[in-house]
Amino acid sequence: MNETVAAVKFIYIVAGFLAFVVAPSALVAAKGRAAYWRWGRLYFWAMAIVAFTAVVLAVWRPLEWLALIAVSSFLLRVLRLSRALQRAPV
């Protein structure tokens, strides 16, 4: 069990670091261009992985506040970006 938790923590850390590194690229890219959508999607999926693994870790070790923060912040991000992703070029 400890190896599984260690693997989930590792995925959580890697995805969080990826989101941290990619976010400035999405912010600097010209809005509406292909690079803007590419970096934005990569950031979105990295944060989705962070939220999912945070919920897994919160269930493993009963930390209700961690689960609530992970789910609520991700849902707010999804609601905000859902319309933008629908307009994204393919």
PDB file of N, CA, C and O in Angstrom:
ATOM      1  N   MET A   1       0.818  -1.196   0.000  1.00  0.00           N
ATOM      2  CA  MET A   1       0.000   0.000   0.000  1.00  0.00           C
ATOM      3  C   MET A   1       0.861   1.259   0.000  1.00  0.00           C
ATOM      4  O   MET A   1       0.535   2.239  -0.670  1.00  0.00           O
ATOM      5  N   ASN A   2       1.951   1.232   0.746  1.00  0.00           N
ATOM      6  CA  ASN A   2       2.816   2.405   0.789  1.00  0.00           C
ATOM      7  C   ASN A   2       3.442   2.703  -0.570  1.00  0.00           C
ATOM      8  O   ASN A   2       3.662   3.866  -0.911  1.00  0.00           O
ATOM      9  N   GLU A   3       3.729   1.659  -1.347  1.00  0.00           N
ATOM     10  CA  GLU A   3       4.292   1.872  -2.678  1.00  0.00           C
ATOM     11  C   GLU A   3       3.268   2.529  -3.600  1.00  0.00           C
ATOM     12  O   GLU A   3       3.619   3.380  -4.417  1.00  0.00           O
ATOM     13  N   THR A   4       2.011   2.136  -3.469  1.00  0.00           N
ATOM     14  CA  THR A   4       0.951   2.736  -4.271  1.00  0.00           C
ATOM     15  C   THR A   4       0.779   4.204  -3.915  1.00  0.00           C
ATOM     16  O   THR A   4       0.654   5.054  -4.796  1.00  0.00           O
ATOM     17  N   VAL A   5       0.774   4.495  -2.629  1.00  0.00           N
ATOM     18  CA  VAL A   5       0.635   5.882  -2.180  1.00  0.00           C
ATOM     19  C   VAL A   5       1.829   6.706  -2.643  1.00  0.00           C
ATOM     20  O   VAL A   5       1.669   7.857  -3.050  1.00  0.00           O
ATOM     21  N   ALA A   6       3.021   6.127  -2.582  1.00  0.00           N
ATOM     22  CA  ALA A   6       4.214   6.832  -3.044  1.00  0.00           C
ATOM     23  C   ALA A   6       4.122   7.120  -4.545  1.00  0.00           C
ATOM     24  O   ALA A   6       4.537   8.188  -4.994  1.00  0.00           O
ATOM     25  N   ALA A   7       3.589   6.191  -5.311  1.00  0.00           N
ATOM     26  CA  ALA A   7       3.427   6.396  -6.751  1.00  0.00           C
ATOM     27  C   ALA A   7       2.409   7.494  -7.030  1.00  0.00           C
ATOM     28  O   ALA A   7       2.621   8.328  -7.911  1.00  0.00           O
ATOM     29  N   VAL A   8       1.309   7.501  -6.290  1.00  0.00           N
ATOM     30  CA  VAL A   8       0.285   8.542  -6.478  1.00  0.00           C
ATOM     31  C   VAL A   8       0.857   9.905  -6.091  1.00  0.00           C
ATOM     32  O   VAL A   8       0.594  10.898  -6.769  1.00  0.00           O
ATOM     33  N   LYS A   9       1.624   9.963  -5.023  1.00  0.00           N
ATOM     34  CA  LYS A   9       2.259  11.229  -4.618  1.00  0.00           C
ATOM     35  C   LYS A   9       3.228  11.705  -5.689  1.00  0.00           C
ATOM     36  O   LYS A   9       3.294  12.898  -5.985  1.00  0.00           O
ATOM     37  N   PHE A  10       3.985  10.771  -6.273  1.00  0.00           N
ATOM     38  CA  PHE A  10       4.927  11.131  -7.324  1.00  0.00           C
ATOM     39  C   PHE A  10       4.192  11.706  -8.538  1.00  0.00           C
ATOM     40  O   PHE A  10       4.618  12.713  -9.103  1.00  0.00           O
ATOM     41  N   ILE A  11       3.098  11.070  -8.934  1.00  0.00           N
ATOM     42  CA  ILE A  11       2.297  11.568 -10.061  1.00  0.00           C
ATOM     43  C   ILE A  11       1.728  12.944  -9.726  1.00  0.00           C
ATOM     44  O   ILE A  11       1.710  13.832 -10.579  1.00  0.00           O
ATOM     45  N   TYR A  12       1.271  13.123  -8.511  1.00  0.00           N
ATOM     46  CA  TYR A  12       0.733  14.408  -8.046  1.00  0.00           C
ATOM     47  C   TYR A  12       1.794  15.507  -8.159  1.00  0.00           C
ATOM     48  O   TYR A  12       1.513  16.603  -8.644  1.00  0.00           O
ATOM     49  N   ILE A  13       3.001  15.206  -7.712  1.00  0.00           N
ATOM     50  CA  ILE A  13       4.082  16.195  -7.730  1.00  0.00           C
ATOM     51  C   ILE A  13       4.508  16.516  -9.160  1.00  0.00           C
ATOM     52  O   ILE A  13       4.711  17.681  -9.500  1.00  0.00           O
ATOM     53  N   VAL A  14       4.643  15.496  -9.992  1.00  0.00           N
ATOM     54  CA  VAL A  14       5.060  15.716 -11.380  1.00  0.00           C
ATOM     55  C   VAL A  14       4.011  16.528 -12.139  1.00  0.00           C
ATOM     56  O   VAL A  14       4.360  17.456 -12.870  1.00  0.00           O
ATOM     57  N   ALA A  15       2.743  16.192 -11.975  1.00  0.00           N
ATOM     58  CA  ALA A  15       1.677  16.925 -12.663  1.00  0.00           C
ATOM     59  C   ALA A  15       1.593  18.363 -12.156  1.00  0.00           C
ATOM     60  O   ALA A  15       1.378  19.283 -12.945  1.00  0.00           O
ATOM     61  N   GLY A  16       1.759  18.564 -10.866  1.00  0.00           N
ATOM     62  CA  GLY A  16       1.751  19.921 -10.317  1.00  0.00           C
ATOM     63  C   GLY A  16       2.912  20.742 -10.827  1.00  0.00           C
ATOM     64  O   GLY A  16       2.746  21.920 -11.145  1.00  0.00           O
ATOM     65  N   PHE A  17       4.091  20.139 -10.910  1.00  0.00           N
ATOM     66  CA  PHE A  17       5.257  20.843 -11.435  1.00  0.00           C
ATOM     67  C   PHE A  17       5.060  21.172 -12.911  1.00  0.00           C
ATOM     68  O   PHE A  17       5.413  22.263 -13.360  1.00  0.00           O
ATOM     69  N   LEU A  18       4.495  20.225 -13.667  1.00  0.00           N
ATOM     70  CA  LEU A  18       4.229  20.465 -15.083  1.00  0.00           C
ATOM     71  C   LEU A  18       3.260  21.637 -15.256  1.00  0.00           C
ATOM     72  O   LEU A  18       3.479  22.505 -16.101  1.00  0.00           O
ATOM     73  N   ALA A  19       2.204  21.661 -14.468  1.00  0.00           N
ATOM     74  CA  ALA A  19       1.251  22.762 -14.546  1.00  0.00           C
ATOM     75  C   ALA A  19       1.915  24.081 -14.180  1.00  0.00           C
ATOM     76  O   ALA A  19       1.641  25.108 -14.802  1.00  0.00           O
ATOM     77  N   PHE A  20       2.786  24.061 -13.178  1.00  0.00           N
ATOM     78  CA  PHE A  20       3.497  25.263 -12.747  1.00  0.00           C
ATOM     79  C   PHE A  20       4.419  25.787 -13.842  1.00  0.00           C
ATOM     80  O   PHE A  20       4.553  26.999 -14.013  1.00  0.00           O
ATOM     81  N   VAL A  21       5.049  24.890 -14.577  1.00  0.00           N
ATOM     82  CA  VAL A  21       5.983  25.288 -15.635  1.00  0.00           C
ATOM     83  C   VAL A  21       5.234  25.724 -16.897  1.00  0.00           C
ATOM     84  O   VAL A  21       5.671  26.648 -17.584  1.00  0.00           O
ATOM     85  N   VAL A  22       4.125  25.076 -17.204  1.00  0.00           N
ATOM     86  CA  VAL A  22       3.388  25.343 -18.438  1.00  0.00           C
ATOM     87  C   VAL A  22       2.533  26.605 -18.338  1.00  0.00           C
ATOM     88  O   VAL A  22       2.300  27.265 -19.350  1.00  0.00           O
ATOM     89  N   ALA A  23       2.068  26.947 -17.158  1.00  0.00           N
ATOM     90  CA  ALA A  23       1.160  28.088 -16.998  1.00  0.00           C
ATOM     91  C   ALA A  23       1.717  29.380 -17.594  1.00  0.00           C
ATOM     92  O   ALA A  23       0.978  30.060 -18.306  1.00  0.00           O
ATOM     93  N   PRO A  24       2.966  29.757 -17.351  1.00  0.00           N
ATOM     94  CA  PRO A  24       3.462  30.998 -17.969  1.00  0.00           C
ATOM     95  C   PRO A  24       3.478  30.946 -19.496  1.00  0.00           C
ATOM     96  O   PRO A  24       3.273  31.968 -20.151  1.00  0.00           O
ATOM     97  N   SER A  25       3.718  29.780 -20.062  1.00  0.00           N
ATOM     98  CA  SER A  25       3.699  29.653 -21.524  1.00  0.00           C
ATOM     99  C   SER A  25       2.308  29.931 -22.073  1.00  0.00           C
ATOM    100  O   SER A  25       2.160  30.590 -23.102  1.00  0.00           O
ATOM    101  N   ALA A  26       1.297  29.429 -21.389  1.00  0.00           N
ATOM    102  CA  ALA A  26      -0.080  29.684 -21.826  1.00  0.00           C
ATOM    103  C   ALA A  26      -0.444  31.145 -21.648  1.00  0.00           C
ATOM    104  O   ALA A  26      -1.202  31.698 -22.444  1.00  0.00           O
ATOM    105  N   LEU A  27       0.084  31.772 -20.620  1.00  0.00           N
ATOM    106  CA  LEU A  27      -0.217  33.179 -20.374  1.00  0.00           C
ATOM    107  C   LEU A  27       0.484  34.103 -21.363  1.00  0.00           C
ATOM    108  O   LEU A  27      -0.056  35.152 -21.716  1.00  0.00           O
ATOM    109  N   VAL A  28       1.673  33.729 -21.811  1.00  0.00           N
ATOM    110  CA  VAL A  28       2.455  34.582 -22.702  1.00  0.00           C
ATOM    111  C   VAL A  28       2.031  34.417 -24.160  1.00  0.00           C
ATOM    112  O   VAL A  28       2.139  35.360 -24.944  1.00  0.00           O
ATOM    113  N   ALA A  29       1.560  33.252 -24.526  1.00  0.00           N
ATOM    114  CA  ALA A  29       1.168  32.989 -25.919  1.00  0.00           C
ATOM    115  C   ALA A  29       0.018  33.904 -26.323  1.00  0.00           C
ATOM    116  O   ALA A  29      -0.839  34.256 -25.512  1.00  0.00           O
ATOM    117  N   ALA A  30       0.024  34.275 -27.586  1.00  0.00           N
ATOM    118  CA  ALA A  30      -1.022  35.146 -28.107  1.00  0.00           C
ATOM    119  C   ALA A  30      -2.363  34.430 -28.069  1.00  0.00           C
ATOM    120  O   ALA A  30      -2.487  33.293 -28.525  1.00  0.00           O
ATOM    121  N   LYS A  31      -3.353  35.100 -27.527  1.00  0.00           N
ATOM    122  CA  LYS A  31      -4.662  34.488 -27.357  1.00  0.00           C
ATOM    123  C   LYS A  31      -5.278  34.145 -28.717  1.00  0.00           C
ATOM    124  O   LYS A  31      -5.257  34.942 -29.655  1.00  0.00           O
ATOM    125  N   GLY A  32      -5.820  32.943 -28.785  1.00  0.00           N
ATOM    126  CA  GLY A  32      -6.470  32.491 -30.001  1.00  0.00           C
ATOM    127  C   GLY A  32      -5.562  31.729 -30.947  1.00  0.00           C
ATOM    128  O   GLY A  32      -6.044  31.086 -31.880  1.00  0.00           O
ATOM    129  N   ARG A  33      -4.270  31.787 -30.728  1.00  0.00           N
ATOM    130  CA  ARG A  33      -3.325  31.072 -31.597  1.00  0.00           C
ATOM    131  C   ARG A  33      -3.227  29.608 -31.182  1.00  0.00           C
ATOM    132  O   ARG A  33      -3.696  29.224 -30.111  1.00  0.00           O
ATOM    133  N   ALA A  34      -2.622  28.807 -32.030  1.00  0.00           N
ATOM    134  CA  ALA A  34      -2.501  27.369 -31.767  1.00  0.00           C
ATOM    135  C   ALA A  34      -1.668  27.100 -30.516  1.00  0.00           C
ATOM    136  O   ALA A  34      -1.997  26.202 -29.741  1.00  0.00           O
ATOM    137  N   ALA A  35      -0.599  27.862 -30.309  1.00  0.00           N
ATOM    138  CA  ALA A  35       0.247  27.654 -29.130  1.00  0.00           C
ATOM    139  C   ALA A  35      -0.522  27.947 -27.850  1.00  0.00           C
ATOM    140  O   ALA A  35      -0.345  27.266 -26.839  1.00  0.00           O
ATOM    141  N   TYR A  36      -1.368  28.953 -27.898  1.00  0.00           N
ATOM    142  CA  TYR A  36      -2.184  29.312 -26.735  1.00  0.00           C
ATOM    143  C   TYR A  36      -3.078  28.153 -26.334  1.00  0.00           C
ATOM    144  O   TYR A  36      -3.161  27.826 -25.150  1.00  0.00           O
ATOM    145  N   TRP A  37      -3.741  27.531 -27.278  1.00  0.00           N
ATOM    146  CA  TRP A  37      -4.638  26.417 -26.982  1.00  0.00           C
ATOM    147  C   TRP A  37      -3.869  25.164 -26.582  1.00  0.00           C
ATOM    148  O   TRP A  37      -4.307  24.414 -25.709  1.00  0.00           O
ATOM    149  N   ARG A  38      -2.727  24.940 -27.217  1.00  0.00           N
ATOM    150  CA  ARG A  38      -1.912  23.765 -26.892  1.00  0.00           C
ATOM    151  C   ARG A  38      -1.424  23.839 -25.450  1.00  0.00           C
ATOM    152  O   ARG A  38      -1.575  22.878 -24.696  1.00  0.00           O
ATOM    153  N   TRP A  39      -0.838  24.974 -25.058  1.00  0.00           N
ATOM    154  CA  TRP A  39      -0.344  25.125 -23.684  1.00  0.00           C
ATOM    155  C   TRP A  39      -1.498  25.138 -22.689  1.00  0.00           C
ATOM    156  O   TRP A  39      -1.375  24.613 -21.582  1.00  0.00           O
ATOM    157  N   GLY A  40      -2.610  25.733 -23.081  1.00  0.00           N
ATOM    158  CA  GLY A  40      -3.778  25.755 -22.204  1.00  0.00           C
ATOM    159  C   GLY A  40      -4.350  24.375 -21.944  1.00  0.00           C
ATOM    160  O   GLY A  40      -4.737  24.061 -20.819  1.00  0.00           O
ATOM    161  N   ARG A  41      -4.403  23.561 -22.966  1.00  0.00           N
ATOM    162  CA  ARG A  41      -4.898  22.189 -22.794  1.00  0.00           C
ATOM    163  C   ARG A  41      -3.953  21.360 -21.938  1.00  0.00           C
ATOM    164  O   ARG A  41      -4.388  20.584 -21.087  1.00  0.00           O
ATOM    165  N   LEU A  42      -2.652  21.529 -22.171  1.00  0.00           N
ATOM    166  CA  LEU A  42      -1.673  20.807 -21.355  1.00  0.00           C
ATOM    167  C   LEU A  42      -1.793  21.214 -19.892  1.00  0.00           C
ATOM    168  O   LEU A  42      -1.729  20.365 -19.003  1.00  0.00           O
ATOM    169  N   TYR A  43      -1.966  22.512 -19.639  1.00  0.00           N
ATOM    170  CA  TYR A  43      -2.159  22.997 -18.270  1.00  0.00           C
ATOM    171  C   TYR A  43      -3.445  22.410 -17.666  1.00  0.00           C
ATOM    172  O   TYR A  43      -3.453  21.965 -16.519  1.00  0.00           O
ATOM    173  N   PHE A  44      -4.506  22.416 -18.439  1.00  0.00           N
ATOM    174  CA  PHE A  44      -5.790  21.899 -17.967  1.00  0.00           C
ATOM    175  C   PHE A  44      -5.679  20.435 -17.556  1.00  0.00           C
ATOM    176  O   PHE A  44      -6.147  20.061 -16.481  1.00  0.00           O
ATOM    177  N   TRP A  45      -5.069  19.607 -18.390  1.00  0.00           N
ATOM    178  CA  TRP A  45      -4.972  18.184 -18.081  1.00  0.00           C
ATOM    179  C   TRP A  45      -4.003  17.916 -16.945  1.00  0.00           C
ATOM    180  O   TRP A  45      -4.206  16.984 -16.167  1.00  0.00           O
ATOM    181  N   ALA A  46      -2.957  18.715 -16.838  1.00  0.00           N
ATOM    182  CA  ALA A  46      -2.051  18.566 -15.688  1.00  0.00           C
ATOM    183  C   ALA A  46      -2.798  18.883 -14.393  1.00  0.00           C
ATOM    184  O   ALA A  46      -2.617  18.191 -13.391  1.00  0.00           O
ATOM    185  N   MET A  47      -3.623  19.905 -14.405  1.00  0.00           N
ATOM    186  CA  MET A  47      -4.395  20.251 -13.215  1.00  0.00           C
ATOM    187  C   MET A  47      -5.484  19.212 -12.948  1.00  0.00           C
ATOM    188  O   MET A  47      -5.844  18.984 -11.793  1.00  0.00           O
ATOM    189  N   ALA A  48      -6.008  18.586 -13.988  1.00  0.00           N
ATOM    190  CA  ALA A  48      -6.986  17.510 -13.789  1.00  0.00           C
ATOM    191  C   ALA A  48      -6.334  16.334 -13.073  1.00  0.00           C
ATOM    192  O   ALA A  48      -6.934  15.729 -12.185  1.00  0.00           O
ATOM    193  N   ILE A  49      -5.118  16.019 -13.459  1.00  0.00           N
ATOM    194  CA  ILE A  49      -4.385  14.940 -12.794  1.00  0.00           C
ATOM    195  C   ILE A  49      -4.094  15.315 -11.346  1.00  0.00           C
ATOM    196  O   ILE A  49      -4.214  14.478 -10.451  1.00  0.00           O
ATOM    197  N   VAL A  50      -3.714  16.561 -11.112  1.00  0.00           N
ATOM    198  CA  VAL A  50      -3.467  17.022  -9.741  1.00  0.00           C
ATOM    199  C   VAL A  50      -4.729  16.878  -8.893  1.00  0.00           C
ATOM    200  O   VAL A  50      -4.662  16.390  -7.765  1.00  0.00           O
ATOM    201  N   ALA A  51      -5.864  17.293  -9.419  1.00  0.00           N
ATOM    202  CA  ALA A  51      -7.113  17.206  -8.658  1.00  0.00           C
ATOM    203  C   ALA A  51      -7.487  15.749  -8.384  1.00  0.00           C
ATOM    204  O   ALA A  51      -7.889  15.412  -7.271  1.00  0.00           O
ATOM    205  N   PHE A  52      -7.359  14.896  -9.380  1.00  0.00           N
ATOM    206  CA  PHE A  52      -7.709  13.493  -9.202  1.00  0.00           C
ATOM    207  C   PHE A  52      -6.809  12.818  -8.169  1.00  0.00           C
ATOM    208  O   PHE A  52      -7.294  12.114  -7.283  1.00  0.00           O
ATOM    209  N   THR A  53      -5.510  13.032  -8.284  1.00  0.00           N
ATOM    210  CA  THR A  53      -4.600  12.405  -7.330  1.00  0.00           C
ATOM    211  C   THR A  53      -4.760  12.993  -5.936  1.00  0.00           C
ATOM    212  O   THR A  53      -4.547  12.289  -4.949  1.00  0.00           O
ATOM    213  N   ALA A  54      -5.129  14.264  -5.831  1.00  0.00           N
ATOM    214  CA  ALA A  54      -5.389  14.848  -4.508  1.00  0.00           C
ATOM    215  C   ALA A  54      -6.592  14.192  -3.849  1.00  0.00           C
ATOM    216  O   ALA A  54      -6.592  13.961  -2.640  1.00  0.00           O
ATOM    217  N   VAL A  55      -7.612  13.892  -4.633  1.00  0.00           N
ATOM    218  CA  VAL A  55      -8.780  13.204  -4.086  1.00  0.00           C
ATOM    219  C   VAL A  55      -8.401  11.783  -3.652  1.00  0.00           C
ATOM    220  O   VAL A  55      -8.842  11.312  -2.603  1.00  0.00           O
ATOM    221  N   VAL A  56      -7.590  11.113  -4.452  1.00  0.00           N
ATOM    222  CA  VAL A  56      -7.139   9.766  -4.074  1.00  0.00           C
ATOM    223  C   VAL A  56      -6.359   9.813  -2.772  1.00  0.00           C
ATOM    224  O   VAL A  56      -6.584   8.988  -1.886  1.00  0.00           O
ATOM    225  N   LEU A  57      -5.451  10.759  -2.644  1.00  0.00           N
ATOM    226  CA  LEU A  57      -4.671  10.886  -1.409  1.00  0.00           C
ATOM    227  C   LEU A  57      -5.552  11.284  -0.226  1.00  0.00           C
ATOM    228  O   LEU A  57      -5.317  10.847   0.900  1.00  0.00           O
ATOM    229  N   ALA A  58      -6.555  12.107  -0.479  1.00  0.00           N
ATOM    230  CA  ALA A  58      -7.459  12.521   0.601  1.00  0.00           C
ATOM    231  C   ALA A  58      -8.315  11.358   1.089  1.00  0.00           C
ATOM    232  O   ALA A  58      -8.638  11.287   2.275  1.00  0.00           O
ATOM    233  N   VAL A  59      -8.681  10.459   0.206  1.00  0.00           N
ATOM    234  CA  VAL A  59      -9.462   9.285   0.606  1.00  0.00           C
ATOM    235  C   VAL A  59      -8.579   8.300   1.366  1.00  0.00           C
ATOM    236  O   VAL A  59      -9.007   7.700   2.351  1.00  0.00           O
ATOM    237  N   TRP A  60      -7.336   8.140   0.895  1.00  0.00           N
ATOM    238  CA  TRP A  60      -6.420   7.214   1.558  1.00  0.00           C
ATOM    239  C   TRP A  60      -6.134   7.656   2.980  1.00  0.00           C
ATOM    240  O   TRP A  60      -6.136   6.840   3.903  1.00  0.00           O
ATOM    241  N   ARG A  61      -5.893   8.920   3.155  1.00  0.00           N
ATOM    242  CA  ARG A  61      -5.640   9.479   4.480  1.00  0.00           C
ATOM    243  C   ARG A  61      -6.752  10.479   4.718  1.00  0.00           C
ATOM    244  O   ARG A  61      -6.743  11.549   4.110  1.00  0.00           O
ATOM    245  N   PRO A  62      -7.694  10.178   5.565  1.00  0.00           N
ATOM    246  CA  PRO A  62      -8.904  11.007   5.679  1.00  0.00           C
ATOM    247  C   PRO A  62      -8.624  12.498   5.917  1.00  0.00           C
ATOM    248  O   PRO A  62      -8.524  12.958   7.055  1.00  0.00           O
ATOM    249  N   LEU A  63      -8.504  13.219   4.827  1.00  0.00           N
ATOM    250  CA  LEU A  63      -8.305  14.667   4.865  1.00  0.00           C
ATOM    251  C   LEU A  63      -9.414  15.306   4.034  1.00  0.00           C
ATOM    252  O   LEU A  63      -9.256  15.533   2.835  1.00  0.00           O
ATOM    253  N   GLU A  64     -10.511  15.586   4.676  1.00  0.00           N
ATOM    254  CA  GLU A  64     -11.667  16.125   3.960  1.00  0.00           C
ATOM    255  C   GLU A  64     -11.349  17.455   3.294  1.00  0.00           C
ATOM    256  O   GLU A  64     -11.804  17.718   2.181  1.00  0.00           O
ATOM    257  N   TRP A  65     -10.575  18.290   3.964  1.00  0.00           N
ATOM    258  CA  TRP A  65     -10.273  19.615   3.415  1.00  0.00           C
ATOM    259  C   TRP A  65      -9.471  19.501   2.118  1.00  0.00           C
ATOM    260  O   TRP A  65      -9.663  20.303   1.204  1.00  0.00           O
ATOM    261  N   LEU A  66      -8.581  18.520   2.027  1.00  0.00           N
ATOM    262  CA  LEU A  66      -7.810  18.342   0.797  1.00  0.00           C
ATOM    263  C   LEU A  66      -8.731  17.933  -0.352  1.00  0.00           C
ATOM    264  O   LEU A  66      -8.603  18.443  -1.465  1.00  0.00           O
ATOM    265  N   ALA A  67      -9.637  17.035  -0.088  1.00  0.00           N
ATOM    266  CA  ALA A  67     -10.575  16.609  -1.128  1.00  0.00           C
ATOM    267  C   ALA A  67     -11.476  17.765  -1.559  1.00  0.00           C
ATOM    268  O   ALA A  67     -11.717  17.950  -2.751  1.00  0.00           O
ATOM    269  N   LEU A  68     -11.969  18.534  -0.607  1.00  0.00           N
ATOM    270  CA  LEU A  68     -12.840  19.662  -0.938  1.00  0.00           C
ATOM    271  C   LEU A  68     -12.109  20.719  -1.749  1.00  0.00           C
ATOM    272  O   LEU A  68     -12.659  21.241  -2.718  1.00  0.00           O
ATOM    273  N   ILE A  69     -10.892  21.038  -1.372  1.00  0.00           N
ATOM    274  CA  ILE A  69     -10.116  22.033  -2.114  1.00  0.00           C
ATOM    275  C   ILE A  69      -9.821  21.538  -3.523  1.00  0.00           C
ATOM    276  O   ILE A  69      -9.953  22.294  -4.485  1.00  0.00           O
ATOM    277  N   ALA A  70      -9.427  20.289  -3.653  1.00  0.00           N
ATOM    278  CA  ALA A  70      -9.095  19.734  -4.971  1.00  0.00           C
ATOM    279  C   ALA A  70     -10.302  19.734  -5.894  1.00  0.00           C
ATOM    280  O   ALA A  70     -10.216  20.177  -7.040  1.00  0.00           O
ATOM    281  N   VAL A  71     -11.411  19.244  -5.399  1.00  0.00           N
ATOM    282  CA  VAL A  71     -12.610  19.149  -6.241  1.00  0.00           C
ATOM    283  C   VAL A  71     -13.162  20.535  -6.565  1.00  0.00           C
ATOM    284  O   VAL A  71     -13.488  20.810  -7.720  1.00  0.00           O
ATOM    285  N   SER A  72     -13.270  21.404  -5.577  1.00  0.00           N
ATOM    286  CA  SER A  72     -13.859  22.719  -5.833  1.00  0.00           C
ATOM    287  C   SER A  72     -12.992  23.563  -6.746  1.00  0.00           C
ATOM    288  O   SER A  72     -13.518  24.231  -7.636  1.00  0.00           O
ATOM    289  N   SER A  73     -11.682  23.556  -6.556  1.00  0.00           N
ATOM    290  CA  SER A  73     -10.828  24.368  -7.429  1.00  0.00           C
ATOM    291  C   SER A  73     -10.836  23.837  -8.855  1.00  0.00           C
ATOM    292  O   SER A  73     -10.821  24.615  -9.808  1.00  0.00           O
ATOM    293  N   PHE A  74     -10.859  22.516  -9.006  1.00  0.00           N
ATOM    294  CA  PHE A  74     -10.901  21.958 -10.353  1.00  0.00           C
ATOM    295  C   PHE A  74     -12.237  22.246 -11.025  1.00  0.00           C
ATOM    296  O   PHE A  74     -12.273  22.591 -12.207  1.00  0.00           O
ATOM    297  N   LEU A  75     -13.331  22.110 -10.289  1.00  0.00           N
ATOM    298  CA  LEU A  75     -14.641  22.386 -10.886  1.00  0.00           C
ATOM    299  C   LEU A  75     -14.785  23.848 -11.277  1.00  0.00           C
ATOM    300  O   LEU A  75     -15.374  24.155 -12.313  1.00  0.00           O
ATOM    301  N   LEU A  76     -14.260  24.746 -10.468  1.00  0.00           N
ATOM    302  CA  LEU A  76     -14.297  26.154 -10.841  1.00  0.00           C
ATOM    303  C   LEU A  76     -13.495  26.403 -12.113  1.00  0.00           C
ATOM    304  O   LEU A  76     -13.909  27.185 -12.970  1.00  0.00           O
ATOM    305  N   ARG A  77     -12.362  25.747 -12.232  1.00  0.00           N
ATOM    306  CA  ARG A  77     -11.534  25.890 -13.430  1.00  0.00           C
ATOM    307  C   ARG A  77     -12.257  25.312 -14.645  1.00  0.00           C
ATOM    308  O   ARG A  77     -12.218  25.894 -15.729  1.00  0.00           O
ATOM    309  N   VAL A  78     -12.909  24.179 -14.465  1.00  0.00           N
ATOM    310  CA  VAL A  78     -13.630  23.551 -15.581  1.00  0.00           C
ATOM    311  C   VAL A  78     -14.775  24.444 -16.037  1.00  0.00           C
ATOM    312  O   VAL A  78     -14.975  24.635 -17.236  1.00  0.00           O
ATOM    313  N   LEU A  79     -15.516  24.985 -15.101  1.00  0.00           N
ATOM    314  CA  LEU A  79     -16.627  25.866 -15.476  1.00  0.00           C
ATOM    315  C   LEU A  79     -16.137  27.100 -16.213  1.00  0.00           C
ATOM    316  O   LEU A  79     -16.785  27.573 -17.147  1.00  0.00           O
ATOM    317  N   ARG A  80     -15.010  27.611 -15.797  1.00  0.00           N
ATOM    318  CA  ARG A  80     -14.475  28.815 -16.417  1.00  0.00           C
ATOM    319  C   ARG A  80     -13.929  28.528 -17.811  1.00  0.00           C
ATOM    320  O   ARG A  80     -14.083  29.345 -18.719  1.00  0.00           O
ATOM    321  N   LEU A  81     -13.298  27.384 -17.983  1.00  0.00           N
ATOM    322  CA  LEU A  81     -12.641  27.079 -19.255  1.00  0.00           C
ATOM    323  C   LEU A  81     -13.492  26.270 -20.230  1.00  0.00           C
ATOM    324  O   LEU A  81     -13.113  26.106 -21.389  1.00  0.00           O
ATOM    325  N   SER A  82     -14.620  25.772 -19.781  1.00  0.00           N
ATOM    326  CA  SER A  82     -15.393  24.886 -20.653  1.00  0.00           C
ATOM    327  C   SER A  82     -15.845  25.589 -21.929  1.00  0.00           C
ATOM    328  O   SER A  82     -15.810  24.997 -23.007  1.00  0.00           O
ATOM    329  N   ARG A  83     -16.261  26.824 -21.817  1.00  0.00           N
ATOM    330  CA  ARG A  83     -16.690  27.539 -23.021  1.00  0.00           C
ATOM    331  C   ARG A  83     -15.514  27.864 -23.908  1.00  0.00           C
ATOM    332  O   ARG A  83     -15.639  27.843 -25.132  1.00  0.00           O
ATOM    333  N   ALA A  84     -14.371  28.165 -23.314  1.00  0.00           N
ATOM    334  CA  ALA A  84     -13.187  28.462 -24.120  1.00  0.00           C
ATOM    335  C   ALA A  84     -12.714  27.226 -24.870  1.00  0.00           C
ATOM    336  O   ALA A  84     -12.293  27.338 -26.022  1.00  0.00           O
ATOM    337  N   LEU A  85     -12.772  26.062 -24.258  1.00  0.00           N
ATOM    338  CA  LEU A  85     -12.332  24.847 -24.932  1.00  0.00           C
ATOM    339  C   LEU A  85     -13.275  24.453 -26.059  1.00  0.00           C
ATOM    340  O   LEU A  85     -12.848  23.827 -27.030  1.00  0.00           O
ATOM    341  N   GLN A  86     -14.544  24.807 -25.946  1.00  0.00           N
ATOM    342  CA  GLN A  86     -15.496  24.491 -27.011  1.00  0.00           C
ATOM    343  C   GLN A  86     -15.221  25.328 -28.250  1.00  0.00           C
ATOM    344  O   GLN A  86     -15.507  24.895 -29.367  1.00  0.00           O
ATOM    345  N   ARG A  87     -14.670  26.518 -28.065  1.00  0.00           N
ATOM    346  CA  ARG A  87     -14.368  27.383 -29.199  1.00  0.00           C
ATOM    347  C   ARG A  87     -12.981  27.152 -29.752  1.00  0.00           C
ATOM    348  O   ARG A  87     -12.595  27.792 -30.729  1.00  0.00           O
ATOM    349  N   ALA A  88     -12.225  26.256 -29.153  1.00  0.00           N
ATOM    350  CA  ALA A  88     -10.825  26.041 -29.537  1.00  0.00           C
ATOM    351  C   ALA A  88     -10.727  25.462 -30.941  1.00  0.00           C
ATOM    352  O   ALA A  88     -11.547  24.639 -31.347  1.00  0.00           O
ATOM    353  N   PRO A  89      -9.713  25.905 -31.675  1.00  0.00           N
ATOM    354  CA  PRO A  89      -9.486  25.299 -33.000  1.00  0.00           C
ATOM    355  C   PRO A  89      -8.942  23.884 -32.839  1.00  0.00           C
ATOM    356  O   PRO A  89      -8.269  23.565 -31.859  1.00  0.00           O
ATOM    357  N   VAL A  90      -9.242  23.066 -33.804  1.00  0.00           N
ATOM    358  CA  VAL A  90      -8.812  21.658 -33.737  1.00  0.00           C
ATOM    359  C   VAL A  90      -7.424  21.507 -34.174  1.00  0.00           C
ATOM    360  O   VAL A  90      -6.898  20.395 -34.184  1.00  0.00           O
TER     361      VAL A  90
END
